[in-house]
Amino acid sequence: MARGDLSDAEWELVEPFLPVGERGPVPDLRRLFNAVMWRCRAGCPWRDVPHEYGSWSTVFGAFQRWALAGTFRTLTEGTAARRRPVDRSISTWSAWIPRSRALIITRRG
């Protein structure tokens, strides 16, 4: 597992939301998903996806199919619904904003 790839617990949350391939389960679905997430984190061109994830065109094809099918929206909504609610009644937010100080130039006579 490469740095940034999903752990087993994270994969168990994500896997049910990913579509099954046209001919059945995709053998390397986890690696393919990790590749798409790597590219999204890196913000690089698709051709720069590391070779250990497979062909960049396969990774791009999966991303495109999932995006058009609404898989990422379903994944986001589904995993958000599974989270435990957070009790925000005791949360307090504070911010300290320093005063801006103008530079004053004086002219000596």
PATORKE-131739 format. One record per residue (C-alpha): residue number from 1; x negated, y, z negated; residue in three letters. Coordinates in pm, whole numbers. Each point is the difference from the previous one (the first is absolute). Last residue first. Example, Ala and Ser with C-alpha at 12.3 -4.5 7.8 and 13.67 -1.06 7.14 Angstrom:
[2,[-1367,-106,-714],"SER"]
[1,[137,-344,-66],"ALA"]
This chain:
[109,[-1314,6890,-910],"GLY"]
[108,[76,-352,-71],"ARG"]
[107,[267,-160,206],"ARG"]
[106,[212,-260,-159],"THR"]
[105,[99,-325,160],"ILE"]
[104,[284,-186,-160],"ILE"]
[103,[39,-362,92],"LEU"]
[102,[354,-97,-72],"ALA"]
[101,[60,-266,-256],"ARG"]
[100,[256,-262,66],"SER"]
[99,[163,-118,-314],"ARG"]
[98,[-58,-365,-72],"PRO"]
[97,[293,-233,48],"ILE"]
[96,[47,-256,-270],"TRP"]
[95,[266,-250,76],"ALA"]
[94,[231,-194,-221],"SER"]
[93,[224,-291,55],"TRP"]
[92,[171,-186,-276],"THR"]
[91,[131,-350,24],"SER"]
[90,[218,-119,-285],"ILE"]
[89,[324,-13,198],"SER"]
[88,[-176,-143,305],"ARG"]
[87,[78,-361,-81],"ASP"]
[86,[-124,-180,309],"VAL"]
[85,[227,-248,170],"PRO"]
[84,[-164,-335,68],"ARG"]
[83,[-91,-43,362],"ARG"]
[82,[196,-244,216],"ARG"]
[81,[198,273,181],"ALA"]
[80,[-323,172,103],"ALA"]
[79,[-125,-328,151],"THR"]
[78,[312,-31,211],"GLY"]
[77,[14,363,112],"GLU"]
[76,[-365,5,107],"THR"]
[75,[15,-339,168],"LEU"]
[74,[324,86,182],"THR"]
[73,[-151,326,123],"ARG"]
[72,[-318,-180,107],"PHE"]
[71,[197,-269,182],"THR"]
[70,[211,246,199],"GLY"]
[69,[-9,-218,313],"ALA"]
[68,[-187,265,200],"LEU"]
[67,[-267,36,-270],"ALA"]
[66,[-40,-375,-43],"TRP"]
[65,[-39,-58,375],"ARG"]
[64,[-253,287,31],"GLN"]
[63,[-203,-113,-299],"PHE"]
[62,[-7,-358,128],"ALA"]
[61,[-116,115,344],"GLY"]
[60,[-267,223,-156],"PHE"]
[59,[-138,-293,-201],"VAL"]
[58,[1,-224,308],"THR"]
[57,[-171,274,204],"SER"]
[56,[-265,45,-271],"TRP"]
[55,[-88,-370,26],"SER"]
[54,[-49,-173,-332],"GLY"]
[53,[-29,124,-356],"TYR"]
[52,[-366,-105,-21],"GLU"]
[51,[-63,215,307],"HIS"]
[50,[37,324,-195],"PRO"]
[49,[267,242,132],"VAL"]
[48,[-189,262,205],"ASP"]
[47,[201,-59,320],"ARG"]
[46,[313,122,-179],"TRP"]
[45,[-151,347,-39],"PRO"]
[44,[-76,106,-358],"CYS"]
[43,[231,120,-275],"GLY"]
[42,[-184,-216,-252],"ALA"]
[41,[302,-66,-221],"ARG"]
[40,[231,-69,296],"CYS"]
[39,[-261,-221,166],"ARG"]
[38,[-52,-202,-317],"TRP"]
[37,[379,-36,-45],"MET"]
[36,[33,-140,352],"VAL"]
[35,[-288,-240,-61],"ALA"]
[34,[144,-112,-334],"ASN"]
[33,[329,-76,176],"PHE"]
[32,[-180,-210,263],"LEU"]
[31,[-202,-185,-265],"ARG"]
[30,[320,-77,-191],"ARG"]
[29,[182,-113,314],"LEU"]
[28,[-277,-235,104],"ASP"]
[27,[208,-305,92],"PRO"]
[26,[305,195,125],"VAL"]
[25,[309,-193,-104],"PRO"]
[24,[231,-121,275],"GLY"]
[23,[11,38,378],"ARG"]
[22,[132,357,11],"GLU"]
[21,[-210,89,-305],"GLY"]
[20,[157,35,-344],"VAL"]
[19,[53,358,-109],"PRO"]
[18,[-175,154,-300],"LEU"]
[17,[216,87,-300],"PHE"]
[16,[-47,-330,-185],"PRO"]
[15,[-381,36,23],"GLU"]
[14,[-38,333,-180],"VAL"]
[13,[68,-88,-365],"LEU"]
[12,[-187,-333,10],"GLU"]
[11,[-285,178,178],"TRP"]
[10,[-36,243,-290],"GLU"]
[9,[-33,-289,-248],"ALA"]
[8,[-255,-178,220],"ASP"]
[7,[-207,318,34],"SER"]
[6,[37,214,311],"LEU"]
[5,[-314,105,183],"ASP"]
[4,[-175,320,-114],"GLY"]
[3,[-345,-156,-28],"ARG"]
[2,[-12,-309,217],"ALA"]
[1,[142,-336,-102],"MET"]
